[in-house]
Amino acid sequence: MQTRFLSTAIGSMPFKDPAYAVKVSLDRLNIPIWPQMSAFGLKEQMEIQYSEGMPCVVIDEEKGRMFFQTDGDYSDAFAQFYESYIMAMDPDDGNGDCSAMAISEEFSHGIYELERQLKAKGGKIPWVKVQTTGPCSLALTVVDENKRAIYYNEEFRDVITKALAMKCRWQIQKFQPYAENILCYVDEPILSAFGSSTYVSVQRDDVVAMLAEVIDAVHADGASCGIHCCGNTEWSILVDAGVDQINFDAFEFGETIAMYPDHVKRHLERGGTLAWGVVPTSVAIRDQDVNTLETQLENMMDHLSKTCGIDKDMIVNQAVIAPSCGTGSMDEADAERVFSVLQELSDKMKSKYGF
């Protein structure tokens, strides 16, 4: 896929007005996103936002947390879930209707505001990006009633993976009337800790299988799948899972992608793209501008080309420009600067290479 420095972003934004957040997205991004707006409280937090409809979820608003209740009889709840899953997702007989895992406006102001603005605009725009928390990050972050990561309960881990796959398809279907192409991100920040002593029992094959299941669901509706990890990780995992776009923090960890030359080369040769998160989403943005980030991006692309033996033209043609992570925890003024510099950098790189 030739993306040629199109710009996109990770989901979270610090703004309190959904209409304004969507306007920033549509005005500043070539691949606009629906904004995840944590300013609206607990239900728009990263994991909780995608919990709606999952069996045995408990949201404790008083303590500001969510957990899975696993100590009761959950057979009926699981049976109901799997019935809706099979009805929607069976490759032969499924009807594709994933509304059982819909995200309501109570859990996402951004989805519905983007839909309203696109409907008012009329026609189709080239791209829309949707997103979900990844199955590994959700399962390793959210716990059961005994504060044990739900990942280690295989029954619940399977339900979470399948529920998130359905949520991806529901989002894709919602925005297909408004965009020629849909990009669905699976956000996996926890993968930056893969291989550490904390997660030594997490097996690589299991991670690949969980990601592949969600990626296959995204592909079932003709969308492209990206995976975002805002730290260093074993990038070969994403390639082996079959992802279309790898999004990484290229401001802090830009050269780490070149540590996996065979996998990156295979990823690009099969049409995959790299989303270079070169625009920092920290106070470091105050000291950066389009020129400093252009230099850094060029140096990283040159390093990848030389280290991995990949034609730079391929890297350039299959590049996306992005922030290093979401902007949700930033001051609004700094977040504004992120989107401004991102737009400038995207425009400058396109012009430089004649796109």
C-alpha positions in Angstrom: 0.0 0.0 0.0 1.4 3.4 -1.0 0.6 5.8 1.9 3.4 8.4 1.0 3.5 10.4 4.3 -0.2 10.5 5.0 -0.8 11.7 8.5 -2.8 10.0 11.2 -2.9 9.9 15.0 -3.5 7.7 18.0 -6.9 8.0 19.5 -6.8 10.0 22.8 -7.2 13.8 22.9 -7.3 16.2 25.9 -10.1 18.4 24.5 -13.4 18.6 26.3 -15.6 19.5 23.3 -16.2 16.5 21.0 -17.2 18.8 18.1 -13.9 20.7 18.4 -11.9 17.4 18.8 -13.4 16.0 15.6 -12.8 19.3 13.8 -9.1 19.0 14.7 -9.1 15.5 13.4 -10.8 16.3 10.1 -8.8 19.5 9.5 -5.3 18.3 10.5 -5.2 14.6 9.6 -5.2 12.8 6.2 -6.5 9.8 8.0 -8.8 11.3 10.6 -9.6 9.5 13.8 -12.5 9.5 16.2 -11.2 11.0 19.4 -11.0 9.1 22.7 -12.0 11.7 25.3 -10.9 10.8 28.8 -12.0 14.2 30.0 -15.5 12.7 30.0 -14.6 10.4 32.9 -14.2 6.7 33.7 -16.2 5.2 30.8 -13.8 6.8 28.2 -10.7 5.4 29.8 -8.6 3.1 27.6 -9.8 -0.4 28.7 -13.2 0.5 30.1 -14.3 2.2 26.9 -14.2 -1.2 25.1 -15.7 -3.3 28.0 -19.4 -2.7 27.1 -21.2 -5.9 26.4 -18.4 -8.2 27.6 -19.7 -10.8 30.1 -19.0 -10.5 33.8 -17.6 -7.0 33.7 -18.0 -4.9 36.8 -17.3 -1.1 36.7 -16.8 0.3 40.1 -17.3 4.0 39.6 -16.7 4.8 43.3 -13.2 3.2 43.2 -12.6 4.2 39.5 -11.8 0.8 38.3 -13.1 -2.2 36.3 -12.7 -5.9 36.9 -14.1 -9.3 35.8 -16.2 -11.2 38.2 -15.1 -14.8 37.8 -16.1 -16.6 41.0 -19.8 -17.1 40.1 -21.6 -19.2 37.5 -20.9 -17.5 34.3 -22.0 -20.3 32.0 -25.2 -18.5 30.8 -23.4 -15.3 30.2 -20.7 -17.0 28.2 -23.2 -19.1 26.2 -25.1 -15.9 25.2 -21.8 -14.2 24.2 -20.6 -17.1 22.1 -24.0 -17.4 20.4 -23.9 -13.8 19.3 -20.2 -14.2 18.3 -20.9 -17.3 16.1 -24.0 -15.7 14.5 -21.9 -12.7 13.5 -18.4 -14.1 12.9 -18.8 -17.6 11.5 -16.8 -17.6 8.3 -19.4 -19.6 6.4 -22.7 -18.7 7.9 -22.1 -15.5 10.0 -24.2 -12.5 9.1 -21.4 -10.0 10.0 -23.7 -8.2 12.5 -21.5 -7.2 15.4 -23.9 -4.9 17.1 -23.9 -7.1 20.2 -20.5 -5.5 20.9 -21.5 -1.9 19.9 -20.0 1.0 21.7 -22.7 3.4 22.9 -22.4 7.2 23.1 -22.2 6.8 26.9 -18.8 5.1 26.4 -17.6 7.2 23.4 -18.6 10.7 22.5 -16.0 10.7 19.7 -17.4 7.9 17.6 -20.8 9.5 17.3 -19.6 13.1 16.8 -17.3 12.0 14.0 -20.3 10.1 12.5 -22.5 13.2 12.7 -19.9 15.5 11.1 -19.2 13.0 8.3 -22.9 12.6 7.6 -23.3 16.4 7.5 -20.4 16.6 5.1 -21.9 14.1 2.7 -20.1 11.7 0.3 -17.0 9.8 1.2 -13.7 11.0 2.4 -10.5 8.9 1.5 -9.8 7.5 4.9 -11.1 7.1 8.4 -9.2 5.5 11.3 -11.0 3.7 14.2 -9.3 1.9 17.1 -9.6 -0.5 20.0 -7.5 -1.4 22.9 -5.6 -4.6 22.0 -6.5 -8.0 23.6 -3.1 -8.3 25.3 -3.1 -4.9 26.8 -6.7 -5.2 28.1 -6.2 -8.8 29.4 -2.9 -8.0 31.1 -4.1 -4.7 32.6 -7.6 -5.6 33.8 -7.9 -8.0 36.7 -10.4 -10.4 38.3 -12.0 -10.0 41.7 -8.8 -11.2 43.3 -6.7 -8.7 41.4 -5.1 -11.3 39.2 -4.7 -10.2 35.6 -7.5 -11.7 33.6 -5.1 -12.8 30.9 -4.2 -15.8 33.0 -7.8 -17.1 32.9 -7.9 -18.7 29.4 -11.7 -18.7 29.2 -11.9 -15.0 29.8 -8.9 -14.3 27.6 -10.7 -16.0 24.7 -13.9 -14.0 25.3 -11.9 -10.7 25.5 -10.1 -11.4 22.2 -13.3 -12.3 20.4 -15.3 -9.3 21.9 -12.6 -6.9 20.7 -12.6 -8.5 17.3 -16.3 -7.8 17.1 -15.9 -4.2 18.3 -13.4 -3.7 15.5 -15.9 -4.9 12.9 -18.7 -2.9 14.4 -16.7 0.3 14.1 -15.5 -0.5 10.5 -19.1 -1.1 9.4 -20.3 2.1 11.1 -17.8 4.2 9.1 -17.8 2.4 5.7 -20.6 4.6 4.4 -18.4 7.7 5.0 -14.9 6.6 3.8 -13.3 4.8 0.9 -10.8 3.1 3.2 -11.0 2.2 6.8 -7.9 1.8 9.0 -8.5 0.0 12.3 -5.8 0.3 15.0 -5.2 -2.2 17.8 -3.5 -0.3 20.6 -1.0 -2.5 22.4 1.1 -0.5 24.8 1.7 -3.5 27.1 3.8 -5.1 24.4 6.6 -2.8 25.4 7.0 -4.9 28.5 6.9 -8.2 26.6 9.8 -10.5 27.6 10.3 -8.6 30.9 10.3 -10.5 34.2 6.8 -9.2 35.0 5.4 -11.0 32.0 7.8 -13.9 31.7 4.9 -16.4 31.5 3.3 -14.7 28.6 4.1 -16.8 25.5 5.0 -15.3 22.2 2.8 -17.8 20.3 -0.2 -16.8 22.4 0.4 -13.1 21.7 0.7 -13.7 18.0 -2.5 -15.8 17.9 -4.5 -13.2 19.8 -3.4 -10.4 17.6 -3.9 -12.5 14.4 -7.5 -13.2 15.5 -8.3 -9.5 15.7 -6.4 -8.7 12.5 -8.3 -11.4 10.6 -11.6 -9.9 11.9 -10.5 -6.5 10.6 -9.7 -8.0 7.2 -13.1 -9.7 7.0 -14.7 -6.3 6.4 -12.1 -5.2 3.9 -10.3 -2.8 6.3 -6.6 -2.4 7.0 -5.2 -3.2 10.5 -2.5 -1.2 12.3 -0.9 -2.0 15.7 0.4 0.8 17.9 3.0 0.2 20.6 4.4 3.4 22.2 7.6 1.7 23.5 10.2 -0.7 22.2 9.0 -4.3 21.6 9.7 -7.4 19.6 8.5 -5.9 16.4 8.6 -9.3 14.6 5.5 -10.3 16.6 3.4 -7.8 14.7 4.7 -9.0 11.4 4.1 -12.6 12.2 0.5 -11.8 13.3 -0.1 -10.3 9.8 -0.6 -6.6 10.6 -0.8 -4.1 7.7 0.6 -1.1 9.5 3.2 -0.9 12.3 2.9 2.3 14.4 5.9 3.0 16.7 7.4 5.8 18.7 10.0 6.9 16.3 11.0 9.9 18.4 12.4 7.8 21.3 12.8 4.4 19.7 13.1 5.1 16.0 16.1 2.8 15.3 14.7 -0.2 17.1 12.6 -1.2 14.1 15.8 -2.0 12.2 16.7 -4.7 14.7 14.4 -7.0 12.9 15.6 -6.7 9.3 14.1 -9.8 7.8 10.7 -9.2 9.3 10.6 -5.5 8.4 11.6 -6.3 4.8 9.0 -9.0 4.6 6.4 -6.6 6.0 7.1 -3.9 3.4 7.5 -6.3 0.5 4.0 -7.7 1.1 2.6 -4.2 1.0 2.7 -3.3 4.7 3.4 0.3 5.9 5.3 1.9 8.8 3.7 4.7 10.7 6.6 6.8 12.0 5.5 8.3 15.4 8.1 11.0 15.1 6.1 13.9 16.6 6.6 13.6 20.4 3.6 13.6 22.7 5.4 15.0 25.7 6.7 18.4 26.7 9.5 17.7 24.2 7.2 19.0 21.5 7.9 22.5 22.7 11.5 22.2 21.5 10.8 20.6 18.2 9.6 22.0 14.8 9.1 20.6 11.4 12.8 21.0 10.4 14.2 19.1 13.4 11.7 16.3 13.0 12.3 16.1 9.2 16.0 15.6 9.9 15.3 12.9 12.5 12.9 11.1 10.2 15.3 11.2 7.2 18.1 9.8 9.4 15.9 7.0 10.7 14.7 6.1 7.2 18.3 6.1 5.9 19.3 3.9 8.9 16.5 1.4 8.1 17.4 1.3 4.5 21.2 0.7 5.0 20.8 -1.7 8.0 18.1 -3.8 6.5 19.0 -3.6 2.8 15.6 -2.1 1.9 15.3 0.3 -1.0 14.6 3.7 0.5 11.9 4.4 -2.2 9.9 1.5 -0.7 10.3 3.0 2.8 9.2 6.4 1.6 6.3 5.2 -0.5 5.0 3.1 2.4 5.4 5.7 5.2 2.8 7.3 7.4 3.5 10.2 9.8 2.0 10.1 13.3 2.5 11.3 16.8 4.5 9.0 19.1 1.4 8.3 21.2 -2.0 9.7 22.1 -2.3 13.3 23.3 -4.9 12.6 25.9 -2.6 13.3 28.9 -1.1 16.5 27.4 -1.9 20.2 28.1 -4.3 21.3 25.4 -1.8 23.9 24.0 0.9 21.2 23.7 -1.6 18.9 22.0 -2.6 21.7 19.5 1.1 22.0 18.7 1.4 18.3 18.1 -1.3 18.3 15.5 0.0 21.5 13.9 3.6 20.2 13.6 2.3 16.8 12.4 0.3 18.5 9.6 3.3 20.6 8.6 5.7 17.6 8.6 3.3 15.5 6.5 2.9 18.3 4.0 6.7 19.0 3.8 7.6 15.4 3.2 5.0 15.0 0.5 6.3 18.1 -1.2 9.9 17.0 -0.9 9.3 13.7 -2.6 6.9 15.0 -5.2 3.7 13.4 -3.8 
